[in-house]
Amino acid sequence: MILDRIDRAGLYFATDSPYFKAIGFARDAAAGLPDGVHLIDGERLKANVESYETKPADARRFESHRLYGDVQVMLQGEERQDFADVEDPVSDGGYLAGRDVEFFLVPATYTPVHLRPGCFVVYQPGELHRPGAALAGGARPVRKVCMKIRIG
């Protein structure tokens, strides 16, 4: 997991890497797109633009992916995400190949992540994360783009 400001993406990724391109697309073009999935480079790179209200953390689920890395960029609003670095997570239903997602029971330990406008977070395939949780103070509307980068 990587969390930082968009203007610091070059510290982590070469300018020709798909991660750098994904962050740049999210910064420059995604705000003008309607909600939904937008193919940028076929199935290799796509943008999922979402508008929703955050929910209490216990109403959200931990997830991971096998084929895609996530680059999540907050366009408007703020949310809490949780990251869990666990060796043997407990599946909560099995892998859904059509959606490239598997959900997991809440691990014993995890780290909260505060995602705000101008920041990005990267989750590699297999890294457990719980997006969309409300910060202290309750639900808030957000607009976010989750860039999907095909790894597997």
Summary of the structure (lengths in Angstrom):
residues: 152
radius of gyration: 14.6
end to end distance: 17.3
largest distance: 40.0
contacts: 469
relative contact order: 0.30
helix: 17%
strand: 50%
